[in-house]
Amino acid sequence: MNILQIKSPFWDNRKVGVATDRITDEGILVEILYKDSSGSKIYPHLYYMEQDKALKYQNMTVKGRELKIIPIEHFQSMKLKKGVEV
């Protein structure tokens, strides 16, 4: 499963936009790259969601690309230990 890297979330209600063509049968695994002013990630984990659940969220079209807008709190957090998913 590929990790989708999101540069920055939508700050209103803390959501991310995931292109519908990136949601696979395996689901989606998201990494949010945004860092605070001290250089620490605000969302330091990987975030997983199953395909059928992800496809139920609201659509938004941005630059001709269809996105699912998903609140970060609805993802399952996947903590990392030494670069390995737990």
Backbone atoms as SQL, in Angstrom:
CREATE TABLE atoms (id INTEGER PRIMARY KEY, chain TEXT, resi INTEGER, resn TEXT, atom TEXT, x REAL, y REAL, z REAL);
INSERT INTO atoms VALUES
  (1, 'A', 1, 'MET', 'N', 0.852, -1.177, 0.000),
  (2, 'A', 1, 'MET', 'CA', 0.000, 0.000, 0.000),
  (3, 'A', 1, 'MET', 'C', 0.894, 1.236, 0.000),
  (4, 'A', 2, 'ASN', 'N', 0.584, 2.164, -0.887),
  (5, 'A', 2, 'ASN', 'CA', 1.337, 3.406, -0.968),
  (6, 'A', 2, 'ASN', 'C', 0.883, 4.378, 0.115),
  (7, 'A', 3, 'ILE', 'N', 1.822, 5.168, 0.591),
  (8, 'A', 3, 'ILE', 'CA', 1.506, 6.220, 1.560),
  (9, 'A', 3, 'ILE', 'C', 1.228, 7.506, 0.791),
  (10, 'A', 4, 'LEU', 'N', 0.038, 8.075, 0.997),
  (11, 'A', 4, 'LEU', 'CA', -0.306, 9.352, 0.382),
  (12, 'A', 4, 'LEU', 'C', 0.211, 10.466, 1.268),
  (13, 'A', 5, 'GLN', 'N', 1.020, 11.338, 0.734),
  (14, 'A', 5, 'GLN', 'CA', 1.572, 12.435, 1.518),
  (15, 'A', 5, 'GLN', 'C', 0.757, 13.699, 1.281),
  (16, 'A', 6, 'ILE', 'N', 0.253, 14.258, 2.364),
  (17, 'A', 6, 'ILE', 'CA', -0.554, 15.472, 2.339),
  (18, 'A', 6, 'ILE', 'C', 0.298, 16.607, 2.906),
  (19, 'A', 7, 'LYS', 'N', 0.499, 17.679, 2.139),
  (20, 'A', 7, 'LYS', 'CA', 1.341, 18.786, 2.601),
  (21, 'A', 7, 'LYS', 'C', 0.736, 19.510, 3.796),
  (22, 'A', 8, 'SER', 'N', -0.561, 19.775, 3.723),
  (23, 'A', 8, 'SER', 'CA', -1.221, 20.524, 4.785),
  (24, 'A', 8, 'SER', 'C', -2.708, 20.169, 4.799),
  (25, 'A', 9, 'PRO', 'N', -3.298, 20.044, 5.983),
  (26, 'A', 9, 'PRO', 'CA', -4.739, 19.762, 6.049),
  (27, 'A', 9, 'PRO', 'C', -5.557, 21.022, 5.796),
  (28, 'A', 10, 'PHE', 'N', -6.868, 20.853, 5.597),
  (29, 'A', 10, 'PHE', 'CA', -7.789, 21.985, 5.613),
  (30, 'A', 10, 'PHE', 'C', -7.966, 22.316, 7.088),
  (31, 'A', 11, 'TRP', 'N', -7.662, 23.525, 7.488),
  (32, 'A', 11, 'TRP', 'CA', -7.662, 23.850, 8.921),
  (33, 'A', 11, 'TRP', 'C', -9.058, 24.007, 9.501),
  (34, 'A', 12, 'ASP', 'N', -10.029, 24.373, 8.677),
  (35, 'A', 12, 'ASP', 'CA', -11.389, 24.436, 9.206),
  (36, 'A', 12, 'ASP', 'C', -11.844, 22.990, 9.459),
  (37, 'A', 13, 'ASN', 'N', -12.061, 22.661, 10.676),
  (38, 'A', 13, 'ASN', 'CA', -12.483, 21.315, 11.094),
  (39, 'A', 13, 'ASN', 'C', -11.436, 20.226, 10.861),
  (40, 'A', 14, 'ARG', 'N', -10.203, 20.603, 10.584),
  (41, 'A', 14, 'ARG', 'CA', -9.071, 19.678, 10.456),
  (42, 'A', 14, 'ARG', 'C', -9.400, 18.447, 9.610),
  (43, 'A', 15, 'LYS', 'N', -9.418, 18.675, 8.304),
  (44, 'A', 15, 'LYS', 'CA', -9.746, 17.639, 7.337),
  (45, 'A', 15, 'LYS', 'C', -8.632, 17.543, 6.306),
  (46, 'A', 16, 'VAL', 'N', -8.619, 16.434, 5.574),
  (47, 'A', 16, 'VAL', 'CA', -7.704, 16.292, 4.441),
  (48, 'A', 16, 'VAL', 'C', -8.518, 15.952, 3.200),
  (49, 'A', 17, 'GLY', 'N', -7.984, 16.318, 2.056),
  (50, 'A', 17, 'GLY', 'CA', -8.590, 15.974, 0.781),
  (51, 'A', 17, 'GLY', 'C', -7.806, 14.841, 0.150),
  (52, 'A', 18, 'VAL', 'N', -8.500, 13.748, -0.180),
  (53, 'A', 18, 'VAL', 'CA', -7.857, 12.584, -0.792),
  (54, 'A', 18, 'VAL', 'C', -8.502, 12.357, -2.156),
  (55, 'A', 19, 'ALA', 'N', -7.686, 12.350, -3.202),
  (56, 'A', 19, 'ALA', 'CA', -8.195, 12.119, -4.551),
  (57, 'A', 19, 'ALA', 'C', -8.861, 10.746, -4.620),
  (58, 'A', 20, 'THR', 'N', -10.050, 10.707, -5.188),
  (59, 'A', 20, 'THR', 'CA', -10.799, 9.442, -5.233),
  (60, 'A', 20, 'THR', 'C', -10.044, 8.359, -5.998),
  (61, 'A', 21, 'ASP', 'N', -9.244, 8.741, -6.990),
  (62, 'A', 21, 'ASP', 'CA', -8.488, 7.733, -7.738),
  (63, 'A', 21, 'ASP', 'C', -7.314, 7.162, -6.944),
  (64, 'A', 22, 'ARG', 'N', -7.023, 7.722, -5.776),
  (65, 'A', 22, 'ARG', 'CA', -5.950, 7.214, -4.909),
  (66, 'A', 22, 'ARG', 'C', -6.482, 6.280, -3.822),
  (67, 'A', 23, 'ILE', 'N', -7.791, 6.142, -3.741),
  (68, 'A', 23, 'ILE', 'CA', -8.409, 5.251, -2.755),
  (69, 'A', 23, 'ILE', 'C', -8.522, 3.866, -3.397),
  (70, 'A', 24, 'THR', 'N', -7.728, 2.927, -2.906),
  (71, 'A', 24, 'THR', 'CA', -7.653, 1.598, -3.517),
  (72, 'A', 24, 'THR', 'C', -8.455, 0.574, -2.711),
  (73, 'A', 25, 'ASP', 'N', -8.495, -0.644, -3.232),
  (74, 'A', 25, 'ASP', 'CA', -9.166, -1.747, -2.532),
  (75, 'A', 25, 'ASP', 'C', -8.572, -1.970, -1.141),
  (76, 'A', 26, 'GLU', 'N', -7.294, -1.653, -0.984),
  (77, 'A', 26, 'GLU', 'CA', -6.607, -1.800, 0.313),
  (78, 'A', 26, 'GLU', 'C', -6.937, -0.669, 1.270),
  (79, 'A', 27, 'GLY', 'N', -7.593, 0.375, 0.774),
  (80, 'A', 27, 'GLY', 'CA', -7.888, 1.550, 1.588),
  (81, 'A', 27, 'GLY', 'C', -6.880, 2.640, 1.305),
  (82, 'A', 28, 'ILE', 'N', -6.735, 3.555, 2.267),
  (83, 'A', 28, 'ILE', 'CA', -5.774, 4.645, 2.113),
  (84, 'A', 28, 'ILE', 'C', -4.928, 4.768, 3.367),
  (85, 'A', 29, 'LEU', 'N', -3.673, 5.102, 3.156),
  (86, 'A', 29, 'LEU', 'CA', -2.727, 5.342, 4.235),
  (87, 'A', 29, 'LEU', 'C', -2.143, 6.727, 3.993),
  (88, 'A', 30, 'VAL', 'N', -2.382, 7.647, 4.948),
  (89, 'A', 30, 'VAL', 'CA', -2.045, 9.055, 4.770),
  (90, 'A', 30, 'VAL', 'C', -0.967, 9.490, 5.755),
  (91, 'A', 31, 'GLU', 'N', -0.027, 10.277, 5.264),
  (92, 'A', 31, 'GLU', 'CA', 0.971, 10.940, 6.111),
  (93, 'A', 31, 'GLU', 'C', 0.787, 12.439, 5.898),
  (94, 'A', 32, 'ILE', 'N', 0.619, 13.187, 7.000),
  (95, 'A', 32, 'ILE', 'CA', 0.451, 14.639, 6.913),
  (96, 'A', 32, 'ILE', 'C', 1.797, 15.284, 7.224),
  (97, 'A', 33, 'LEU', 'N', 2.371, 15.969, 6.258),
  (98, 'A', 33, 'LEU', 'CA', 3.729, 16.491, 6.354),
  (99, 'A', 33, 'LEU', 'C', 3.847, 17.810, 7.101),
  (100, 'A', 34, 'TYR', 'N', 2.750, 18.508, 7.337),
  (101, 'A', 34, 'TYR', 'CA', 2.775, 19.850, 7.923),
  (102, 'A', 34, 'TYR', 'C', 3.500, 19.866, 9.279),
  (103, 'A', 35, 'LYS', 'N', 4.364, 20.883, 9.469),
  (104, 'A', 35, 'LYS', 'CA', 5.109, 21.040, 10.730),
  (105, 'A', 35, 'LYS', 'C', 4.803, 22.397, 11.349),
  (106, 'A', 36, 'ASP', 'N', 4.867, 22.465, 12.674),
  (107, 'A', 36, 'ASP', 'CA', 4.653, 23.736, 13.373),
  (108, 'A', 36, 'ASP', 'C', 5.926, 24.587, 13.312),
  (109, 'A', 37, 'SER', 'N', 5.903, 25.739, 13.942),
  (110, 'A', 37, 'SER', 'CA', 7.033, 26.668, 13.864),
  (111, 'A', 37, 'SER', 'C', 8.319, 26.118, 14.486),
  (112, 'A', 38, 'SER', 'N', 8.213, 25.120, 15.358),
  (113, 'A', 38, 'SER', 'CA', 9.416, 24.514, 15.953),
  (114, 'A', 38, 'SER', 'C', 9.932, 23.332, 15.128),
  (115, 'A', 39, 'GLY', 'N', 9.242, 23.027, 14.022),
  (116, 'A', 39, 'GLY', 'CA', 9.693, 21.949, 13.147),
  (117, 'A', 39, 'GLY', 'C', 9.139, 20.579, 13.503),
  (118, 'A', 40, 'SER', 'N', 8.178, 20.505, 14.415),
  (119, 'A', 40, 'SER', 'CA', 7.573, 19.230, 14.811),
  (120, 'A', 40, 'SER', 'C', 6.293, 18.998, 14.020),
  (121, 'A', 41, 'LYS', 'N', 6.080, 17.747, 13.630),
  (122, 'A', 41, 'LYS', 'CA', 4.846, 17.413, 12.937),
  (123, 'A', 41, 'LYS', 'C', 3.673, 17.525, 13.904),
  (124, 'A', 42, 'ILE', 'N', 2.613, 18.166, 13.475),
  (125, 'A', 42, 'ILE', 'CA', 1.401, 18.262, 14.287),
  (126, 'A', 42, 'ILE', 'C', 0.677, 16.919, 14.296),
  (127, 'A', 43, 'TYR', 'N', 0.748, 16.200, 13.178),
  (128, 'A', 43, 'TYR', 'CA', 0.157, 14.867, 13.054),
  (129, 'A', 43, 'TYR', 'C', 1.296, 13.890, 12.751),
  (130, 'A', 44, 'PRO', 'N', 1.937, 13.333, 13.797),
  (131, 'A', 44, 'PRO', 'CA', 3.167, 12.571, 13.610),
  (132, 'A', 44, 'PRO', 'C', 2.990, 11.117, 13.155),
  (133, 'A', 45, 'HIS', 'N', 1.771, 10.624, 13.061),
  (134, 'A', 45, 'HIS', 'CA', 1.548, 9.225, 12.726),
  (135, 'A', 45, 'HIS', 'C', 1.102, 9.073, 11.280),
  (136, 'A', 46, 'LEU', 'N', 0.952, 7.820, 10.864),
  (137, 'A', 46, 'LEU', 'CA', 0.274, 7.515, 9.619),
  (138, 'A', 46, 'LEU', 'C', -1.190, 7.302, 9.963),
  (139, 'A', 47, 'TYR', 'N', -2.073, 7.567, 9.010),
  (140, 'A', 47, 'TYR', 'CA', -3.506, 7.477, 9.259),
  (141, 'A', 47, 'TYR', 'C', -4.140, 6.599, 8.185),
  (142, 'A', 48, 'TYR', 'N', -4.914, 5.589, 8.634),
  (143, 'A', 48, 'TYR', 'CA', -5.490, 4.587, 7.738),
  (144, 'A', 48, 'TYR', 'C', -7.016, 4.648, 7.731),
  (145, 'A', 49, 'MET', 'N', -7.590, 4.357, 6.566),
  (146, 'A', 49, 'MET', 'CA', -9.038, 4.217, 6.458),
  (147, 'A', 49, 'MET', 'C', -9.341, 3.200, 5.352),
  (148, 'A', 50, 'GLU', 'N', -10.352, 2.358, 5.591),
  (149, 'A', 50, 'GLU', 'CA', -10.783, 1.375, 4.610),
  (150, 'A', 50, 'GLU', 'C', -11.473, 2.068, 3.435),
  (151, 'A', 51, 'GLN', 'N', -11.417, 1.430, 2.271),
  (152, 'A', 51, 'GLN', 'CA', -11.962, 2.002, 1.043),
  (153, 'A', 51, 'GLN', 'C', -13.451, 2.317, 1.153),
  (154, 'A', 52, 'ASP', 'N', -14.253, 1.365, 1.617),
  (155, 'A', 52, 'ASP', 'CA', -15.704, 1.588, 1.637),
  (156, 'A', 52, 'ASP', 'C', -16.101, 2.748, 2.539),
  (157, 'A', 53, 'LYS', 'N', -15.384, 2.930, 3.634),
  (158, 'A', 53, 'LYS', 'CA', -15.662, 4.053, 4.539),
  (159, 'A', 53, 'LYS', 'C', -15.231, 5.377, 3.895),
  (160, 'A', 54, 'ALA', 'N', -14.046, 5.400, 3.275),
  (161, 'A', 54, 'ALA', 'CA', -13.512, 6.625, 2.665),
  (162, 'A', 54, 'ALA', 'C', -14.404, 7.139, 1.533),
  (163, 'A', 55, 'LEU', 'N', -14.993, 6.235, 0.776),
  (164, 'A', 55, 'LEU', 'CA', -15.797, 6.638, -0.371),
  (165, 'A', 55, 'LEU', 'C', -17.141, 7.245, 0.020),
  (166, 'A', 56, 'LYS', 'N', -17.516, 7.173, 1.295),
  (167, 'A', 56, 'LYS', 'CA', -18.788, 7.721, 1.765),
  (168, 'A', 56, 'LYS', 'C', -18.718, 9.218, 2.099),
  (169, 'A', 57, 'TYR', 'N', -17.526, 9.798, 2.120),
  (170, 'A', 57, 'TYR', 'CA', -17.375, 11.201, 2.512),
  (171, 'A', 57, 'TYR', 'C', -17.725, 12.149, 1.373),
  (172, 'A', 58, 'GLN', 'N', -17.920, 13.402, 1.748),
  (173, 'A', 58, 'GLN', 'CA', -18.298, 14.484, 0.825),
  (174, 'A', 58, 'GLN', 'C', -17.266, 14.661, -0.283),
  (175, 'A', 59, 'ASN', 'N', -17.757, 14.928, -1.502),
  (176, 'A', 59, 'ASN', 'CA', -16.893, 15.212, -2.650),
  (177, 'A', 59, 'ASN', 'C', -16.610, 16.700, -2.745),
  (178, 'A', 60, 'MET', 'N', -15.433, 17.011, -3.275),
  (179, 'A', 60, 'MET', 'CA', -15.072, 18.382, -3.612),
  (180, 'A', 60, 'MET', 'C', -14.180, 18.292, -4.845),
  (181, 'A', 61, 'THR', 'N', -14.381, 19.178, -5.796),
  (182, 'A', 61, 'THR', 'CA', -13.534, 19.202, -6.981),
  (183, 'A', 61, 'THR', 'C', -12.559, 20.360, -6.867),
  (184, 'A', 62, 'VAL', 'N', -11.266, 20.049, -6.970),
  (185, 'A', 62, 'VAL', 'CA', -10.209, 21.048, -6.892),
  (186, 'A', 62, 'VAL', 'C', -9.319, 20.878, -8.120),
  (187, 'A', 63, 'LYS', 'N', -9.222, 21.941, -8.920),
  (188, 'A', 63, 'LYS', 'CA', -8.408, 21.923, -10.144),
  (189, 'A', 63, 'LYS', 'C', -8.744, 20.719, -11.017),
  (190, 'A', 64, 'GLY', 'N', -10.049, 20.415, -11.135),
  (191, 'A', 64, 'GLY', 'CA', -10.499, 19.331, -11.987),
  (192, 'A', 64, 'GLY', 'C', -10.331, 17.937, -11.409),
  (193, 'A', 65, 'ARG', 'N', -9.905, 17.858, -10.169),
  (194, 'A', 65, 'ARG', 'CA', -9.690, 16.550, -9.539),
  (195, 'A', 65, 'ARG', 'C', -10.699, 16.349, -8.420),
  (196, 'A', 66, 'GLU', 'N', -11.364, 15.187, -8.424),
  (197, 'A', 66, 'GLU', 'CA', -12.362, 14.900, -7.401),
  (198, 'A', 66, 'GLU', 'C', -11.682, 14.388, -6.127),
  (199, 'A', 67, 'LEU', 'N', -11.998, 15.045, -5.010),
  (200, 'A', 67, 'LEU', 'CA', -11.432, 14.682, -3.712),
  (201, 'A', 67, 'LEU', 'C', -12.534, 14.242, -2.759),
  (202, 'A', 68, 'LYS', 'N', -12.197, 13.380, -1.831),
  (203, 'A', 68, 'LYS', 'CA', -13.046, 13.071, -0.685),
  (204, 'A', 68, 'LYS', 'C', -12.483, 13.880, 0.472),
  (205, 'A', 69, 'ILE', 'N', -13.343, 14.624, 1.168),
  (206, 'A', 69, 'ILE', 'CA', -12.920, 15.469, 2.276),
  (207, 'A', 69, 'ILE', 'C', -13.190, 14.703, 3.568),
  (208, 'A', 70, 'ILE', 'N', -12.109, 14.310, 4.252),
  (209, 'A', 70, 'ILE', 'CA', -12.220, 13.402, 5.393),
  (210, 'A', 70, 'ILE', 'C', -11.613, 14.044, 6.644),
  (211, 'A', 71, 'PRO', 'N', -12.379, 14.123, 7.739),
  (212, 'A', 71, 'PRO', 'CA', -11.824, 14.633, 9.000),
  (213, 'A', 71, 'PRO', 'C', -10.693, 13.725, 9.494),
  (214, 'A', 72, 'ILE', 'N', -9.618, 14.321, 9.937),
  (215, 'A', 72, 'ILE', 'CA', -8.460, 13.556, 10.400),
  (216, 'A', 72, 'ILE', 'C', -8.833, 12.642, 11.562),
  (217, 'A', 73, 'GLU', 'N', -9.730, 13.110, 12.425),
  (218, 'A', 73, 'GLU', 'CA', -10.110, 12.309, 13.592),
  (219, 'A', 73, 'GLU', 'C', -10.863, 11.028, 13.221),
  (220, 'A', 74, 'HIS', 'N', -11.335, 10.909, 11.977),
  (221, 'A', 74, 'HIS', 'CA', -12.053, 9.711, 11.551),
  (222, 'A', 74, 'HIS', 'C', -11.123, 8.606, 11.064),
  (223, 'A', 75, 'PHE', 'N', -9.847, 8.926, 10.883),
  (224, 'A', 75, 'PHE', 'CA', -8.852, 7.925, 10.483),
  (225, 'A', 75, 'PHE', 'C', -8.406, 7.100, 11.694),
  (226, 'A', 76, 'GLN', 'N', -7.902, 5.928, 11.413),
  (227, 'A', 76, 'GLN', 'CA', -7.270, 5.105, 12.444),
  (228, 'A', 76, 'GLN', 'C', -5.791, 5.480, 12.464),
  (229, 'A', 77, 'SER', 'N', -5.288, 5.871, 13.642),
  (230, 'A', 77, 'SER', 'CA', -3.888, 6.270, 13.778),
  (231, 'A', 77, 'SER', 'C', -2.993, 5.040, 13.814),
  (232, 'A', 78, 'MET', 'N', -1.931, 5.071, 13.017),
  (233, 'A', 78, 'MET', 'CA', -0.962, 3.979, 12.959),
  (234, 'A', 78, 'MET', 'C', 0.362, 4.516, 13.476),
  (235, 'A', 79, 'LYS', 'N', 0.712, 4.214, 14.718),
  (236, 'A', 79, 'LYS', 'CA', 1.951, 4.711, 15.293),
  (237, 'A', 79, 'LYS', 'C', 3.138, 3.995, 14.656),
  (238, 'A', 80, 'LEU', 'N', 4.261, 4.697, 14.594),
  (239, 'A', 80, 'LEU', 'CA', 5.473, 4.133, 14.013),
  (240, 'A', 80, 'LEU', 'C', 6.529, 3.905, 15.077),
  (241, 'A', 81, 'LYS', 'N', 7.240, 2.805, 14.941),
  (242, 'A', 81, 'LYS', 'CA', 8.390, 2.547, 15.808),
  (243, 'A', 81, 'LYS', 'C', 9.577, 2.232, 14.901),
  (244, 'A', 82, 'LYS', 'N', 10.600, 3.070, 14.987),
  (245, 'A', 82, 'LYS', 'CA', 11.811, 2.890, 14.186),
  (246, 'A', 82, 'LYS', 'C', 11.496, 2.685, 12.716),
  (247, 'A', 83, 'GLY', 'N', 10.567, 3.472, 12.188),
  (248, 'A', 83, 'GLY', 'CA', 10.240, 3.418, 10.784),
  (249, 'A', 83, 'GLY', 'C', 9.371, 2.238, 10.368),
  (250, 'A', 84, 'VAL', 'N', 8.890, 1.445, 11.331),
  (251, 'A', 84, 'VAL', 'CA', 8.056, 0.292, 11.020),
  (252, 'A', 84, 'VAL', 'C', 6.660, 0.526, 11.550),
  (253, 'A', 85, 'GLU', 'N', 5.688, 0.233, 10.715),
  (254, 'A', 85, 'GLU', 'CA', 4.287, 0.414, 11.093),
  (255, 'A', 85, 'GLU', 'C', 3.884, -0.607, 12.169),
  (256, 'A', 86, 'VAL', 'N', 3.128, -0.138, 13.165),
  (257, 'A', 86, 'VAL', 'CA', 2.656, -1.025, 14.239),
  (258, 'A', 86, 'VAL', 'C', 1.149, -1.160, 14.142);
